[in-house]
Amino acid sequence: MTEPIKTDVVIIGAGPAGLFAVFELGLLDITTHLVDILDKPGGQCAELYPEKPIYDIPALPIVSGQGLVDALMTQIKPFHPEFHLGEMVETIEKIGDPLFRVTTDAGKVFEAKVVVIGAGGGSFQPKRPPIAGIEAYEGKSVFYAVRQMEKFRGKNLLVVGGGDSALDWTLNLQPLAGRLTLLHRRDDFRAAPDSVNKMRALVADKKMDFVLGQVMSLEGDNGQVRAATVKGAKGEMSSLACDAVLPFFGLTMKLGPVANWGIALDEEQLIPVDTEKFETSVPGIFAIGDINNYPGKLKLILSGFHEAALMAQQAYHYIYPDKKLTFQYTTSSTSLQKKLGVA
Ligand SMILES: Cc1cc2nc3c(=O)[nH]c(=O)nc-3n(C[C@H](O)[C@H](O)[C@H](O)COP(=O)(O)OP(=O)(O)OC[C@H]3O[C@@H](n4cnc5c(N)ncnc54)[C@H](O)[C@@H]3O)c2cc1C
């Protein structure tokens, strides 16, 4: 088995609740590792609405989704949290009192006294394109995420989609692909204009191809794709040779493995918690942010912040069972200010 990473707390989910938990735990000298399926921190704010303005964050009359995430990342910097992005927590196993073994789908293993679930609406899962029989190729030559770019070196790649992920991966993979084709049903993109311009420049330089159309079916054997049958803008059919297909059709949210962690869930598939400590049915495992439920719960970012603060107070007793916790303000405590690097 992989050597476990030992830490005080593993936070599952790097959304706003998980990020602010780093701050509240850090003030109490508690070290954290965060795991998130996404390849960037910020949860829904970064993935679903990075440019939308948020108007109900206390003391910030207006901030964009990404702006909030950037500010949280700056705020937690003094505590040096370690991020494990592009990985999904698959299992949580109780191995002590309290001590948990947490494993990810990348084979990483953590041992932590406390686990904080900040998994929001669950895991973001890629939307499967409507191509009959695509399941047979998934994970072998059809990929919805790029975990290792090297895997695609020298390959003939077909990237499908018109959003930021499709364009970002087009630009990242083009230099190492044997040949790369971007396929989109319209000559109009949702992605950042700068990425679209870069893609168009590569096409003009004949360094990649752009094709208008939709994949209708895949041809291949034993999970290895050989070609995609494409319906063009005027209904004409053609065959595009390729070794791998990367469809980026957006994400949906599914509860995912949270349901298998032995924690009580309510009828809405949320984790019931008490409102004093935000602890789950398993002592030492906490749930904060959108994933939890209690009477009066509001799925707002500010709720997750409040829950993180109270969770940290209880987590402290698991991490330092023999120490007394004294309440302090950041304005007046030199000790807290030293931790924040401002005194
Ligand atoms: C369009 C839109 C607009 C919104 N506007 C506002 C607003 O104006 N004000 C406001 O307060 N709220 C708003 N919200 C709600 C707000 O975004 C959520 O309340 C907030 O993001 C919840 O934060 P969270 O940290 O609990 O979860 P999330 O932001 O959902 O983050 C959870 C993270 O956990 C990860 N995860 C899940 N399962 C696993 C696993 N097994 N392993 C590893 N990682 C996992 C996910 O990938 C995700 O990144 C809006 C939401 C949307 C969709």
The ligand as an SDF file (V2000), in Angstrom:
LIG
                    3D

 53 58  0  0  0  0  0  0  0  0999 V2000
  -25.1260   29.7160  -10.4090 C   0  0  0  0  0  0  0  0  0  0  0  0
  -24.9920   29.7670   -8.9100 C   0  0  0  0  0  0  0  0  0  0  0  0
  -25.0200   31.0000   -8.2590 C   0  0  0  0  0  0  0  0  0  0  0  0
  -24.8800   31.0520   -6.8710 C   0  0  0  0  0  0  0  0  0  0  0  0
  -24.9220   32.2710   -6.2520 N   0  0  0  0  0  0  0  0  0  0  0  0
  -24.7290   32.3570   -4.9080 C   0  0  0  0  0  0  0  0  0  0  0  0
  -24.7570   33.6290   -4.2380 C   0  0  0  0  0  0  0  0  0  0  0  0
  -24.9860   34.6570   -4.8530 O   0  0  0  0  0  0  0  0  0  0  0  0
  -24.5380   33.6320   -2.8800 N   0  0  0  0  0  0  0  0  0  0  0  0
  -24.3020   32.5030   -2.1570 C   0  0  0  0  0  0  0  0  0  0  0  0
  -24.0820   32.5830   -0.9460 O   0  0  0  0  0  0  0  0  0  0  0  0
  -24.3050   31.2830   -2.7630 N   0  0  0  0  0  0  0  0  0  0  0  0
  -24.5110   31.1930   -4.1070 C   0  0  0  0  0  0  0  0  0  0  0  0
  -24.5230   29.9620   -4.7330 N   0  0  0  0  0  0  0  0  0  0  0  0
  -24.3760   28.7760   -3.8810 C   0  0  0  0  0  0  0  0  0  0  0  0
  -22.9150   28.5750   -3.4790 C   0  0  0  0  0  0  0  0  0  0  0  0
  -22.0970   28.4970   -4.6480 O   0  0  0  0  0  0  0  0  0  0  0  0
  -22.7940   27.3030   -2.6570 C   0  0  0  0  0  0  0  0  0  0  0  0
  -23.5600   27.4750   -1.4770 O   0  0  0  0  0  0  0  0  0  0  0  0
  -21.3300   27.0650   -2.2650 C   0  0  0  0  0  0  0  0  0  0  0  0
  -20.5210   26.8820   -3.3990 O   0  0  0  0  0  0  0  0  0  0  0  0
  -21.2260   25.8310   -1.3720 C   0  0  0  0  0  0  0  0  0  0  0  0
  -19.8950   25.7030   -1.0230 O   0  0  0  0  0  0  0  0  0  0  0  0
  -19.3010   24.2790   -0.5850 P   0  0  0  0  0  0  0  0  0  0  0  0
  -17.8640   24.5490   -0.2780 O   0  0  0  0  0  0  0  0  0  0  0  0
  -20.1700   23.7090    0.4690 O   0  0  0  0  0  0  0  0  0  0  0  0
  -19.4760   23.3420   -1.8520 O   0  0  0  0  0  0  0  0  0  0  0  0
  -19.0470   23.4170   -3.3810 P   0  0  0  0  0  0  0  0  0  0  0  0
  -18.7900   24.8090   -3.8080 O   0  0  0  0  0  0  0  0  0  0  0  0
  -20.0820   22.6310   -4.1110 O   0  0  0  0  0  0  0  0  0  0  0  0
  -17.6620   22.6310   -3.4220 O   0  0  0  0  0  0  0  0  0  0  0  0
  -17.6280   21.2590   -3.1020 C   0  0  0  0  0  0  0  0  0  0  0  0
  -16.3990   20.6450   -3.7000 C   0  0  0  0  0  0  0  0  0  0  0  0
  -16.3040   19.2890   -3.2410 O   0  0  0  0  0  0  0  0  0  0  0  0
  -15.7550   18.5040   -4.2690 C   0  0  0  0  0  0  0  0  0  0  0  0
  -16.0860   17.0940   -4.0030 N   0  0  0  0  0  0  0  0  0  0  0  0
  -17.2960   16.5160   -3.8800 C   0  0  0  0  0  0  0  0  0  0  0  0
  -17.1900   15.2040   -3.6110 N   0  0  0  0  0  0  0  0  0  0  0  0
  -15.8540   14.9490   -3.5520 C   0  0  0  0  0  0  0  0  0  0  0  0
  -15.0830   13.7710   -3.3320 C   0  0  0  0  0  0  0  0  0  0  0  0
  -15.6520   12.5920   -3.0940 N   0  0  0  0  0  0  0  0  0  0  0  0
  -13.7270   13.8590   -3.3790 N   0  0  0  0  0  0  0  0  0  0  0  0
  -13.1050   15.0620   -3.6220 C   0  0  0  0  0  0  0  0  0  0  0  0
  -13.8030   16.2040   -3.8440 N   0  0  0  0  0  0  0  0  0  0  0  0
  -15.1490   16.1450   -3.7990 C   0  0  0  0  0  0  0  0  0  0  0  0
  -16.4000   19.0510   -5.5230 C   0  0  0  0  0  0  0  0  0  0  0  0
  -15.6110   18.7690   -6.6700 O   0  0  0  0  0  0  0  0  0  0  0  0
  -16.4510   20.5500   -5.2200 C   0  0  0  0  0  0  0  0  0  0  0  0
  -15.3430   21.2630   -5.7590 O   0  0  0  0  0  0  0  0  0  0  0  0
  -24.6840   29.8590   -6.1110 C   0  0  0  0  0  0  0  0  0  0  0  0
  -24.6410   28.6360   -6.7650 C   0  0  0  0  0  0  0  0  0  0  0  0
  -24.7890   28.5720   -8.1490 C   0  0  0  0  0  0  0  0  0  0  0  0
  -24.7420   27.2350   -8.8360 C   0  0  0  0  0  0  0  0  0  0  0  0
  1  2  1  0
  2  3  1  0
  2 52  2  0
  3  4  2  0
  4  5  1  0
  4 50  1  0
  5  6  2  0
  6  7  1  0
  6 13  1  0
  7  8  2  0
  7  9  1  0
  9 10  1  0
 10 11  2  0
 10 12  1  0
 12 13  2  0
 13 14  1  0
 14 15  1  0
 14 50  1  0
 15 16  1  0
 16 17  1  0
 16 18  1  0
 18 19  1  0
 18 20  1  0
 20 21  1  0
 20 22  1  0
 22 23  1  0
 23 24  1  0
 24 25  2  0
 24 26  1  0
 24 27  1  0
 27 28  1  0
 28 29  2  0
 28 30  1  0
 28 31  1  0
 31 32  1  0
 32 33  1  0
 33 34  1  0
 33 48  1  0
 34 35  1  0
 35 36  1  0
 35 46  1  0
 36 37  1  0
 36 45  1  0
 37 38  2  0
 38 39  1  0
 39 40  1  0
 39 45  2  0
 40 41  1  0
 40 42  2  0
 42 43  1  0
 43 44  2  0
 44 45  1  0
 46 47  1  0
 46 48  1  0
 48 49  1  0
 50 51  2  0
 51 52  1  0
 52 53  1  0
M  END
$$$$
